[in-house]
Amino acid sequence: MPSAPTDGPGSSARAEPALNIVLILADDLGYGDVGVYDPDSKIPTPRIDQLAREGVRLLDAHSPTSICSPSRYGVLTGREPWRETHVQHSLRPTSPPVLKEGLPTLPELLARAGYTTALVGKWHLGRRYALLPTRHSHELRNIDWSQPLVDGPLQHGFDHFFGLARPGWTFMEDGLVLAPPSEEFDLGDVPEEIFGRHAHQGQRAPGFRFEQVLPRYTEWTVEFIERVASREGPFFLEFAPAVPHTPIAPSPAFRGTTSVGAYGDIVHQLDDSVGQILDALERAGVADDTLVVFTSDNGPETHAYDRLRHSGHASMGPLRGAKHSMFEGGHRVPFIARWPGHIPADSTSNETISLVDLMATFASAARIVLPADAAVDSHDVMPALLGEPGDAPIREVTFHSRSRRVSIRRGAWVLLESGGGGRPEPPWFLDQRNIVDRQRRGVALFDLENDLAQTKNLAAQHPDRVESLRALRTRLTASERTAPRGPEVAPAARAR
């Protein structure tokens, strides 16, 4: 538990250990990929399931969007991505940084409170490299790999960063590449659903192999926990492997361990990495003083439909839609939290939350008061995690797809409006079960309490509700903040 204030000099009151925070953020992991969320899942996830038995499992948690970069922006800033037009889409490896100077971030907030902060894995919020004096037409050749990263994770609150130096394929630690990406490679004709559209060729460091990435991330993370656990002061760790996002490259020990192909194998390996992190916390003696949150940045990629048809495994579980869409499968994500002695074991919560809420929630757990200009859309959901009694207000959440249209949810009712601007939704936007939606380019209203699979469009039957949700969306998107102000966002003491 976080350190409690003492009674002054000479007091005999004992301060409890400060709270460590570990955020495990999977990439494109579906609601139905985790066994504890879907009994029909074909992928073994024993360590993630164990984490759920030791903590709380949220059934109605959402990413703020159904694509990567804006979701990660929401996590680190506590701001809805629709507030910034330049972060409403997934960024390219060479995109410039999107975090504005002076914008408070979660790691900055924790660092100012004495936390050692580290990010392992995916950043995806833009970066700026030092450039060579002579510019080439090839973007990769413009980068001066001998110089540290000019703008990236270390400039926005993280003390340490271990990840990939995209657009090259090589590892980077604390702003410097471990080896420059000097070797051309082309893996030939590989399946797009395994390697994506670009990862099969490019430049890499000599000896770099895709199957090394997740083990290296896990090894670095375990060593970080062992190193910082012996120091004074708490730590914040974000473990964000690009798994099961493409390129999908399970290690040899995990190949063929599931019936869902390489995708299932890499999710199985991710589960093992989660187990190694949990074991490291136990060995270091800090498990009881660490809040662990496991979740995903959005729903599964569209090739989830192929798995549904051919393997009997549905990455989106009972939900409609997948990554990129506004349907539930695009943004309803697994969310598990464990804090021994605080969060009731083997519990569940139906409270609606967004990953944007993490900033206020972590601040509350750590007893840090949020600055007035920080986390303007982030709600403290610690009461839901702790199982505290009381009636939570009806939550209003927004999310958007790659079409950049904002959808609105209040209680059980959700309003989706596709088309009319932004990028058009692709054919698979409708869903994997071939349910015909005659209102594709119009309005869709669903009652999630009675129709979680979103099979019945009720817009025509409830025009007044459509208009009230539209008005609510307009009011929220025009407001400076959607989270409570003042003392309501200040953290409350949590009794053990």
C-alpha positions in Angstrom: 0.0 0.0 0.0 1.3 3.5 -0.6 3.1 5.3 2.2 0.8 6.8 4.7 1.6 10.2 6.3 3.2 9.9 9.7 2.4 12.0 12.8 5.5 14.1 12.4 9.1 13.9 13.6 9.6 11.2 16.2 6.3 9.5 15.4 6.1 5.7 16.0 3.6 5.3 13.1 4.9 2.9 10.5 4.8 3.9 6.8 3.8 1.1 4.6 5.8 0.4 1.4 5.0 2.6 -1.6 2.8 1.1 -4.3 4.5 -0.3 -7.4 2.5 -0.3 -10.6 2.9 -2.7 -13.5 0.8 -2.2 -16.7 0.8 -5.1 -19.2 -0.6 -3.8 -22.4 -1.1 -6.4 -25.1 -1.4 -5.4 -28.8 -4.5 -6.5 -30.8 -5.5 -9.1 -28.2 -9.1 -10.0 -28.5 -11.8 -10.4 -25.8 -12.1 -14.1 -26.7 -8.4 -14.8 -26.8 -8.1 -15.2 -23.0 -9.5 -18.4 -21.4 -11.0 -16.7 -18.4 -13.1 -14.5 -20.8 -14.1 -17.2 -23.2 -14.5 -20.8 -22.2 -14.5 -21.7 -25.9 -11.0 -20.2 -26.5 -8.6 -22.6 -28.1 -5.5 -20.9 -26.7 -4.1 -21.9 -23.3 -3.6 -18.8 -21.1 -3.0 -20.3 -17.6 -1.0 -17.5 -16.1 -3.4 -14.8 -17.2 -6.3 -16.9 -15.9 -4.4 -17.2 -12.6 -4.0 -13.5 -12.5 -7.8 -13.2 -12.8 -8.3 -15.7 -10.0 -6.1 -13.6 -7.8 -7.7 -10.3 -8.6 -10.7 -8.7 -10.4 -11.9 -9.3 -14.0 -13.7 -6.4 -15.6 -16.3 -7.5 -18.1 -17.1 -4.0 -19.6 -13.7 -2.4 -20.2 -12.9 -0.5 -23.4 -10.1 1.0 -25.3 -10.9 4.6 -26.3 -10.5 3.7 -30.0 -10.2 0.5 -32.0 -6.7 1.3 -33.3 -3.3 1.4 -31.7 -1.8 4.9 -31.5 -4.8 6.9 -30.3 -5.5 4.2 -27.6 -1.9 4.5 -26.3 -2.3 8.3 -26.3 -5.4 7.9 -24.1 -3.6 5.6 -21.7 -0.6 7.9 -21.2 -2.5 11.2 -21.1 -5.9 10.5 -19.7 -7.3 12.4 -22.6 -9.8 11.2 -25.3 -8.0 10.9 -28.6 -10.7 12.7 -30.4 -9.4 15.9 -28.8 -6.4 15.8 -31.1 -6.9 15.4 -34.8 -3.2 14.4 -35.3 -3.6 11.3 -33.1 -6.9 9.9 -34.4 -5.1 7.3 -36.6 -2.3 4.8 -36.3 1.1 6.4 -36.9 3.8 5.3 -39.3 7.2 4.4 -37.9 8.6 7.7 -39.1 5.7 9.9 -37.9 6.7 12.8 -35.7 5.9 12.9 -32.0 2.3 13.6 -31.2 2.6 14.4 -27.4 2.7 18.1 -27.2 5.4 19.8 -25.0 4.0 20.5 -21.6 1.1 18.0 -21.8 1.1 16.0 -18.5 1.6 12.2 -19.0 1.2 9.3 -16.6 4.9 8.5 -16.4 5.7 12.1 -15.8 3.1 12.3 -13.0 4.6 9.2 -11.3 8.2 10.3 -11.9 7.5 13.6 -10.0 6.2 11.5 -7.2 9.4 9.6 -6.9 8.7 6.6 -9.1 11.3 5.0 -11.4 9.6 4.6 -14.7 10.2 2.2 -17.6 8.6 1.3 -20.9 9.3 -2.0 -22.5 8.1 -2.6 -26.1 5.8 -0.5 -28.2 5.7 3.3 -28.1 3.8 4.1 -31.3 3.4 7.8 -30.5 5.9 9.2 -32.9 9.6 9.9 -32.5 12.3 12.1 -33.8 15.8 11.0 -34.6 19.0 13.0 -35.2 19.5 13.2 -39.0 22.6 13.0 -41.1 23.6 16.3 -42.9 23.0 14.7 -46.3 19.4 13.7 -47.0 18.5 10.6 -49.0 15.2 9.7 -50.6 15.2 6.6 -48.4 13.9 7.7 -44.9 15.9 5.1 -43.1 19.2 6.3 -44.5 18.6 9.8 -43.2 18.9 8.7 -39.6 22.1 9.1 -37.6 22.1 5.9 -35.6 25.1 7.0 -33.6 23.1 9.7 -31.9 20.5 9.3 -29.2 16.8 9.6 -29.9 15.8 13.3 -29.9 12.1 12.8 -28.9 10.6 9.6 -27.7 9.6 7.9 -24.5 12.5 9.4 -22.4 11.3 12.9 -23.2 7.8 12.2 -21.9 8.3 10.8 -18.4 10.0 7.4 -18.8 13.4 7.0 -17.2 14.1 3.9 -19.2 13.0 2.5 -22.6 13.8 -0.8 -24.2 12.2 -1.5 -27.5 12.6 -1.5 -31.3 14.2 1.5 -33.2 11.6 1.6 -35.9 11.6 2.1 -38.9 14.7 -0.1 -38.7 14.6 -3.6 -37.1 17.0 -3.4 -34.2 16.8 -3.0 -30.4 17.1 0.3 -28.7 17.8 1.0 -25.0 17.5 4.4 -23.3 17.6 6.3 -26.6 20.5 4.5 -28.3 20.4 1.6 -30.7 22.3 -1.5 -29.7 23.4 -2.1 -33.3 22.5 0.0 -36.4 20.1 -1.6 -38.9 22.7 -2.1 -41.6 21.6 -5.3 -43.2 19.1 -5.6 -46.0 16.7 -8.5 -45.8 13.7 -9.9 -47.7 11.8 -12.9 -46.3 10.1 -13.4 -49.6 6.4 -14.3 -50.0 5.1 -14.6 -46.4 1.5 -14.6 -45.4 0.2 -11.0 -44.7 -1.8 -12.1 -41.7 1.5 -13.3 -40.1 4.0 -10.6 -41.1 1.7 -7.7 -42.1 2.4 -5.7 -45.2 5.8 -4.4 -44.5 7.7 -6.5 -41.9 8.9 -9.1 -44.4 11.6 -6.8 -45.8 13.7 -3.8 -44.9 16.8 -3.2 -42.9 17.8 -4.9 -39.7 20.7 -5.2 -37.4 23.0 -8.2 -38.2 21.6 -11.2 -36.5 18.2 -9.7 -35.7 15.4 -12.2 -35.7 11.7 -11.6 -35.1 11.3 -14.5 -32.8 13.9 -12.9 -30.5 11.7 -9.9 -29.7 9.3 -11.1 -27.1 12.0 -13.1 -25.2 14.3 -10.1 -25.1 11.5 -7.9 -23.9 10.6 -10.4 -21.1 14.2 -10.8 -20.1 14.8 -7.1 -19.8 11.6 -6.7 -17.8 12.5 -9.4 -15.3 16.0 -7.9 -14.9 14.5 -4.4 -14.4 12.2 -5.7 -11.6 15.1 -7.4 -9.9 17.2 -4.3 -10.1 14.7 -1.7 -8.9 13.0 -3.8 -6.3 16.0 -3.5 -4.0 16.1 0.3 -4.3 14.3 2.8 -2.2 11.2 4.2 -3.9 8.4 2.7 -6.0 8.5 1.8 -9.7 6.1 2.1 -12.7 6.6 -0.4 -15.5 4.7 -0.6 -18.7 5.3 -3.9 -20.5 3.9 -3.3 -24.0 5.0 -6.1 -26.4 3.6 -5.8 -29.9 1.8 -9.2 -29.4 -0.2 -10.6 -31.0 0.2 -7.8 -33.6 2.1 -8.7 -36.7 4.8 -9.7 -37.3 3.7 -12.9 -35.5 6.9 -14.9 -34.7 6.6 -17.3 -31.8 9.8 -18.8 -30.4 10.6 -22.4 -31.4 9.5 -23.7 -28.0 6.0 -22.4 -28.6 5.5 -23.3 -32.2 2.7 -25.8 -32.7 1.6 -25.6 -29.0 -2.0 -24.5 -30.0 -4.5 -25.4 -32.7 -4.8 -21.8 -33.9 -1.5 -21.6 -35.8 1.1 -19.0 -35.2 -1.4 -16.5 -33.7 -2.4 -19.0 -31.0 1.2 -19.9 -30.4 2.3 -16.3 -29.8 -0.6 -15.6 -27.5 0.4 -18.7 -25.6 4.0 -17.3 -25.4 2.6 -13.9 -24.2 0.9 -15.8 -21.4 4.3 -17.3 -20.4 5.8 -13.8 -20.4 3.1 -12.6 -18.1 3.9 -15.5 -15.8 7.6 -14.7 -15.8 6.8 -11.1 -14.8 4.5 -12.2 -12.0 7.2 -14.7 -10.8 9.8 -11.9 -10.8 7.6 -9.8 -8.5 7.3 -12.7 -6.1 11.0 -13.4 -6.1 11.8 -9.8 -5.5 9.4 -9.7 -2.5 7.2 -6.9 -3.9 4.1 -8.8 -5.3 2.0 -7.7 -2.3 2.9 -4.1 -2.9 2.3 -4.0 -6.6 -0.8 -3.2 -8.6 -0.7 -5.3 -11.8 -3.1 -4.5 -14.6 -3.4 -6.7 -17.7 -5.3 -5.4 -20.8 -5.1 -4.8 -24.6 -4.9 -1.6 -26.7 -7.9 -2.6 -28.9 -9.6 -5.7 -30.3 -8.2 -8.3 -32.6 -7.0 -7.7 -36.2 -9.3 -8.6 -39.0 -7.6 -11.9 -39.8 -9.4 -13.0 -36.6 -12.3 -13.8 -39.0 -10.1 -16.5 -40.7 -9.4 -18.1 -37.3 -13.1 -18.1 -36.6 -13.9 -19.9 -39.8 -11.0 -22.4 -39.9 -10.0 -23.2 -36.3 -13.1 -22.8 -34.3 -11.5 -20.0 -32.3 -13.1 -16.6 -32.2 -10.7 -13.9 -31.0 -13.6 -11.5 -30.5 -15.5 -14.1 -28.4 -19.2 -13.4 -28.5 -18.7 -9.8 -29.8 -19.4 -8.3 -33.2 -16.6 -6.6 -35.1 -12.8 -6.4 -34.7 -10.0 -3.9 -34.8 -10.7 -0.7 -36.8 -14.5 -1.0 -36.3 -16.9 0.8 -33.8 -18.6 -2.5 -32.9 -17.8 -4.0 -29.5 -15.2 -6.4 -30.8 -13.1 -3.5 -31.9 -12.7 -1.9 -28.4 -14.1 -4.1 -25.6 -10.9 -5.6 -24.2 -9.8 -8.0 -21.4 -9.0 -6.1 -18.2 -7.6 -7.8 -15.1 -6.2 -6.1 -12.0 -4.5 -7.6 -9.0 -3.4 -5.9 -5.8 -3.1 -8.5 -2.9 -4.9 -7.5 0.3 -6.8 -4.7 -1.5 -8.6 -6.1 -4.6 -10.8 -9.1 -3.8 -9.5 -12.3 -5.3 -11.6 -14.1 -8.0 -14.0 -11.2 -8.3 -15.7 -9.6 -11.3 -17.1 -6.1 -12.0 -19.6 -5.0 -14.6 -18.7 -1.3 -14.3 -18.1 0.4 -17.6 -14.6 1.8 -17.8 -12.2 3.1 -20.5 -8.4 2.7 -20.6 -8.3 6.6 -20.5 -9.2 6.0 -16.8 -5.9 4.5 -16.0 -4.1 7.8 -15.3 -6.6 8.9 -12.6 -6.9 5.4 -11.2 -3.2 4.9 -10.8 -2.9 8.3 -9.2 -5.7 7.4 -6.8 -4.1 4.1 -5.9 -0.7 5.9 -5.3 -2.3 8.8 -3.4 -1.1 11.4 -5.9 -3.2 14.4 -6.5 -3.7 15.1 -10.2 -2.8 18.6 -11.5 -5.8 20.6 -12.7 -4.7 20.4 -16.3 -4.0 16.7 -16.3 -6.1 13.7 -17.3 -9.2 15.7 -18.2 -11.1 12.6 -19.4 -9.8 10.1 -16.8 -12.1 8.8 -14.1 -10.9 7.1 -10.9 -12.2 3.6 -11.1 -10.4 2.2 -8.1 -13.7 1.6 -6.3 -14.7 -0.8 -9.0 -11.4 -2.6 -8.8 -11.6 -2.8 -5.0 -15.2 -4.0 -5.0 -16.3 -1.1 -2.8 -20.1 -0.8 -2.3 -21.9 2.1 -3.6 -23.8 3.1 -6.7 -21.5 4.4 -9.4 -23.0 7.0 -11.7 -24.0 5.9 -15.2 -20.9 6.1 -17.2 -20.7 7.9 -20.5 -17.9 6.6 -22.8 -16.9 7.6 -26.3 -14.8 5.7 -28.8 -14.0 5.9 -32.5 -12.9 3.7 -35.3 -10.4 4.3 -38.1 -13.3 6.3 -39.8 -12.7 8.8 -37.0 -16.4 9.1 -36.3 -17.1 9.4 -32.6 -19.6 6.9 -31.1 -21.3 7.4 -27.7 -22.3 4.9 -25.0 -24.5 5.7 -22.0 -25.5 2.8 -19.8 -26.6 -0.1 -22.0 -27.3 2.0 -25.0 -24.7 2.7 -27.7 -25.1 4.9 -30.8 -22.9 4.2 -33.9 -22.9 6.3 -37.0 -20.7 5.2 -39.9 -19.8 7.0 -43.1 -20.1 10.7 -43.7 -16.5 11.6 -43.4 -13.1 10.2 -42.7 -12.0 6.9 -44.2 -14.8 4.6 -45.4 -15.3 1.4 -43.4 -14.1 -1.7 -45.3 -16.4 -4.6 -46.2 -15.7 -6.5 -43.0 -16.9 -3.6 -41.0 -20.3 -5.2 -40.8 -19.2 -8.4 -39.0 -17.9 -11.9 -39.2 -21.4 -13.5 -39.0 -22.7 -11.9 -42.3 -25.5 -10.1 -40.5 -26.9 -7.6 -43.0 -27.0 -4.1 -41.7 -29.3 -2.0 -43.9 -28.2 1.1 -42.0 -24.5 0.8 -42.7 -24.1 4.4 -43.8 -26.7 5.7 -41.5 -27.4 5.2 -37.8 -27.2 2.2 -35.6 -28.5 2.0 -32.0 -28.0 -1.1 -29.8 -29.1 -2.2 -26.4 -26.1 -4.1 -25.1 -27.8 -5.4 -22.0 -30.1 -7.5 -24.2 -28.1 -7.7 -27.4 -24.4 -7.9 -26.7 -23.7 -9.3 -30.1 -25.3 -6.2 -31.7 -27.6 -8.0 -34.0 -30.7 -5.7 -33.7 -30.5 -2.1 -34.9 -33.1 -0.3 -32.8 -32.6 3.2 -34.2 -35.9 3.3 -36.0 -37.8 2.2 -32.8 -36.1 4.7 -30.6 -35.6 8.0 -32.4 -35.8 10.0 -29.2 -32.9 8.0 -27.7 -30.9 8.5 -30.9 -31.3 12.3 -30.6 -30.5 12.4 -26.9 -27.3 10.4 -27.4 -26.3 12.7 -30.3 -26.8 15.7 -28.1 -24.8 14.0 -25.3 -22.0 13.3 -27.8 -22.0 16.9 -29.0 -21.9 18.2 -25.4 -19.0 15.9 -24.4 -16.9 16.6 -27.5 -17.3 20.3 -27.1 -16.3 20.3 -23.4 -12.9 21.0 -21.9 -13.1 17.9 -19.7 -15.4 15.0 -19.1 -13.9 13.8 -15.8 -14.9 15.2 -12.4 -13.1 18.3 -11.2 -11.5 19.3 -7.9 -11.5 17.1 -4.9 -13.4 14.4 -6.8 -10.3 13.6 -8.7 -8.0 13.7 -5.6 -7.1 10.2 -4.4 -8.8 8.8 -1.4 -7.1 6.7 1.3 -7.6 3.0 0.8 -7.9 0.8 3.9 -6.2 -2.6 3.8 
